[in-house]
Amino acid sequence: MANHKTRLAVFCSGTGTNFQSLYNAIDERALPAEFVLCLSNRSESGAIIFARQHGIPTIHLSEKQYDTHEEFSGAMLKTLEDHSVDYILLAGYLRKIPESVVDAYTFRILNIHPALLPNFGGEGMYGINVHKAVLEAGCRESGATVHYVDPEYDKGPILLQKKVEVMPDDTPESLAERVLACEHELYPDALEKLLLGSES
């Protein structure tokens, strides 16, 4: 293998639709990367099932499996090292990343958030909660943000954003659907920018 492929880990808690869009984009865009690990805090998440179907190594890693936070974060670091992971992509991972992992992978962890950060970020701002807050605030636009992960929720430097218009008759559910479709385009664009330095 002449060309080195960037080794990616994806962290998911749910169905993993953003993971699937990233996986497909690597193939469709011929990006120099490959998924070498899918980590989930839920043993039978949709993301883990998808990864298994596509021959990607999976691990169920939950803090509940360990006596201390230090043991848990140590196990996470060892797993990443064992798979020689270059970058971590969070795709609907509903847990805070241990600080020791954030420190070890500074500027090498990306997250996608279903709003235009720095607005509507922080603890508790995930899933439908975000879209309810956007509508309650009377915003005319929302969107998605891909950002680097630092020790604080949703505060890391922004890599890429994409806007979605808020319709007058939007419900949290209808807005969520359009923002998710936006995420499926934005995350692959952000990965391409990360890998190739392109302004895609």
Buried (B, 14 or more C-beta within 10 A) or exposed (E): EEEEBBBBBBBBBBBBBBBBBBBEBBEEBEBEBEBBBBBBBBEEBBBBBBBEEEEBBBBBBEBEEBEEEEEBBBBBBEBBEEBEBBBBBBBBBEEEBBEBBBEBBEEBBBBBBBBBBEBBBBEEBBBEEBBBBBBEEEBEEBBBBBBBBBEEBBBBEBBBBBEBEBEEEBEBEBBBEBBBBBBBEBBBBBBBBBBEEEEE
